[in-house]
Amino acid sequence: MKKAAFLDRDGVINRKAPEGEYITRWEEMEILPGVPEAIKMLAQAGYSVLAVSNQRCVAKGLLTLSELEAIHQRLRKELETKGALLTSIYYCPHDDQPPCGCRKPAPGMLLTAAREHEIDLASSWMIGDSDVDIEAGRNARCKTVRIGNVDASASPAADLFARNLLDAARQLIAFELPS
């Protein structure tokens, strides 16, 4: 069984769209500083790196599944040119009602990835910028890292807190080192 680092997409890998808006074109995708280095670091530490992302914009009719997949294909290609490999990208295209098993905080995407890639969830991490991401990681029995400007007392559920993905990668690797 492998260990994995599950990354939320918007706000972790790329700059998040303004509140109430969505990334619907490649031209709106801005990879955050340090992301390729963090992905490479995680891979070198033995983690499969996968993205898990709620993409409600599909249910809202703002883009099609094929357009979303084209954005993800370009994202993977762009990261690969910098030596960073995303093993896979999972997404939930559903709206929040009615509830589904794949929309975070449900663990469906992580459970599917674990099954398809032989991942040991207890040895894995969910890295996200929202309580929903942390809940999804907890629901899948992963350890969690909350990134962004977050007060640990306001969101106590995460195992670690980091400024960005690169900081998260450094912290979780250090956390996993034998004492």
PLY file of the C-alpha trace (Angstrom):
ply
format ascii 1.0
element vertex 179
property float x
property float y
property float z
element edge 178
property int vertex1
property int vertex2
end_header
0.00 0.00 0.00
1.17 3.51 -0.86
0.82 6.74 1.03
-0.64 9.81 -0.63
-0.87 13.56 -0.32
-4.34 14.66 -1.42
-4.38 18.31 -2.48
-7.40 20.53 -2.82
-7.14 22.42 -6.11
-8.44 25.98 -5.73
-6.51 27.82 -3.03
-3.85 25.11 -2.68
-2.54 24.39 -6.19
-3.88 27.48 -7.94
-5.18 30.89 -6.96
-8.82 30.69 -5.92
-11.42 32.62 -7.91
-13.13 35.49 -6.04
-15.98 34.44 -3.72
-18.99 33.23 -5.71
-16.96 32.88 -8.94
-15.33 29.86 -10.56
-12.34 29.08 -12.73
-13.90 28.13 -16.05
-11.02 28.72 -18.52
-7.34 27.80 -18.55
-6.48 31.51 -18.81
-7.90 31.97 -15.30
-5.66 29.25 -13.83
-2.72 30.69 -11.89
-0.48 28.11 -10.23
0.58 29.39 -6.82
4.25 30.01 -5.98
6.11 26.98 -4.62
3.54 24.44 -5.82
5.80 22.54 -8.27
8.58 22.38 -5.66
6.13 21.12 -3.02
4.75 18.41 -5.31
8.29 17.28 -6.20
9.25 17.26 -2.50
6.22 15.15 -1.59
6.91 12.69 -4.42
10.57 12.38 -3.38
9.39 11.60 0.16
7.38 8.66 -1.24
3.91 10.19 -1.54
1.61 9.78 -4.51
0.27 13.30 -5.09
-3.37 13.58 -6.15
-5.78 16.48 -6.46
-9.33 16.21 -5.07
-11.60 19.11 -5.92
-15.26 20.09 -5.66
-16.19 21.55 -9.06
-19.74 22.74 -8.60
-19.34 24.99 -11.64
-20.16 21.94 -13.81
-23.54 21.44 -12.08
-24.19 25.17 -12.46
-23.64 24.87 -16.23
-20.64 27.23 -16.25
-18.45 24.67 -18.02
-18.77 21.14 -19.33
-17.03 18.03 -18.04
-14.84 17.98 -21.15
-13.85 21.62 -20.58
-12.99 20.86 -16.94
-10.96 17.84 -18.00
-9.11 19.97 -20.58
-8.20 22.46 -17.82
-6.97 19.60 -15.65
-4.96 18.12 -18.53
-3.27 21.51 -19.08
-2.63 21.84 -15.34
-0.95 18.43 -15.20
1.11 19.23 -18.31
2.17 22.63 -16.90
3.24 21.07 -13.62
5.10 18.28 -15.44
7.18 20.86 -17.34
8.42 21.94 -13.90
9.15 18.34 -12.85
6.02 18.00 -10.68
3.78 14.99 -11.29
0.17 14.80 -10.19
-0.71 11.10 -10.11
-4.36 11.85 -10.76
-7.07 14.49 -10.42
-10.45 13.61 -8.92
-13.36 16.03 -8.94
-16.97 16.20 -7.86
-19.08 17.93 -10.55
-22.25 17.93 -8.41
-24.06 20.74 -6.66
-24.37 20.63 -2.89
-28.04 19.51 -3.11
-28.96 16.77 -3.24
-25.96 15.47 -1.24
-23.64 13.01 -2.97
-20.86 10.77 -1.71
-18.06 12.50 -3.59
-18.55 16.17 -2.71
-16.25 17.16 0.14
-16.68 16.93 3.12
-17.81 13.42 2.07
-14.75 11.21 1.59
-15.83 9.67 -1.74
-13.04 11.08 -3.91
-10.37 10.00 -1.42
-11.90 6.54 -1.03
-12.08 6.06 -4.81
-8.47 7.21 -5.22
-7.37 4.87 -2.43
-9.07 1.93 -4.12
-7.76 2.75 -7.61
-4.17 3.50 -6.52
-3.79 1.07 -3.57
-3.39 3.92 -1.06
-3.27 3.44 2.70
-5.46 6.31 3.91
-4.16 6.15 7.50
-0.65 6.89 6.15
-1.91 9.70 3.92
-2.57 13.43 4.24
-5.33 15.75 3.03
-4.05 19.28 2.41
-6.67 21.97 2.00
-7.59 25.57 2.63
-11.07 25.06 4.10
-12.87 23.26 6.89
-14.61 21.16 4.22
-11.21 19.86 3.03
-10.15 19.03 6.57
-13.46 17.26 7.25
-13.05 15.20 4.07
-9.58 14.14 5.18
-10.87 13.25 8.65
-13.83 11.36 7.17
-11.36 9.29 5.12
-9.15 8.72 8.21
-6.24 10.77 6.81
-4.03 13.20 8.67
-4.70 16.80 7.66
-2.97 20.11 6.95
-4.91 23.37 6.80
-3.18 26.01 4.71
-3.68 29.76 4.53
-3.99 32.49 7.10
-5.85 30.44 9.67
-6.02 30.76 13.42
-5.47 27.25 14.79
-7.97 27.94 17.57
-10.63 28.76 14.96
-10.08 25.48 13.10
-8.71 22.99 15.61
-9.49 19.86 13.61
-6.34 19.91 11.42
-3.17 18.10 12.49
-0.91 20.81 11.07
-1.26 24.42 9.90
0.85 25.95 7.11
1.11 29.18 5.13
1.09 27.48 1.71
1.64 24.13 0.02
5.43 24.32 0.19
5.30 25.01 3.93
2.75 22.17 4.30
5.02 19.73 2.44
7.99 20.62 4.64
5.95 20.28 7.82
4.30 16.97 7.01
7.58 15.42 5.88
9.22 16.58 9.14
6.19 15.29 11.09
6.62 11.84 9.52
10.37 11.58 10.22
11.20 9.03 12.92
12.22 10.66 16.22
0 1
1 2
2 3
3 4
4 5
5 6
6 7
7 8
8 9
9 10
10 11
11 12
12 13
13 14
14 15
15 16
16 17
17 18
18 19
19 20
20 21
21 22
22 23
23 24
24 25
25 26
26 27
27 28
28 29
29 30
30 31
31 32
32 33
33 34
34 35
35 36
36 37
37 38
38 39
39 40
40 41
41 42
42 43
43 44
44 45
45 46
46 47
47 48
48 49
49 50
50 51
51 52
52 53
53 54
54 55
55 56
56 57
57 58
58 59
59 60
60 61
61 62
62 63
63 64
64 65
65 66
66 67
67 68
68 69
69 70
70 71
71 72
72 73
73 74
74 75
75 76
76 77
77 78
78 79
79 80
80 81
81 82
82 83
83 84
84 85
85 86
86 87
87 88
88 89
89 90
90 91
91 92
92 93
93 94
94 95
95 96
96 97
97 98
98 99
99 100
100 101
101 102
102 103
103 104
104 105
105 106
106 107
107 108
108 109
109 110
110 111
111 112
112 113
113 114
114 115
115 116
116 117
117 118
118 119
119 120
120 121
121 122
122 123
123 124
124 125
125 126
126 127
127 128
128 129
129 130
130 131
131 132
132 133
133 134
134 135
135 136
136 137
137 138
138 139
139 140
140 141
141 142
142 143
143 144
144 145
145 146
146 147
147 148
148 149
149 150
150 151
151 152
152 153
153 154
154 155
155 156
156 157
157 158
158 159
159 160
160 161
161 162
162 163
163 164
164 165
165 166
166 167
167 168
168 169
169 170
170 171
171 172
172 173
173 174
174 175
175 176
176 177
177 178
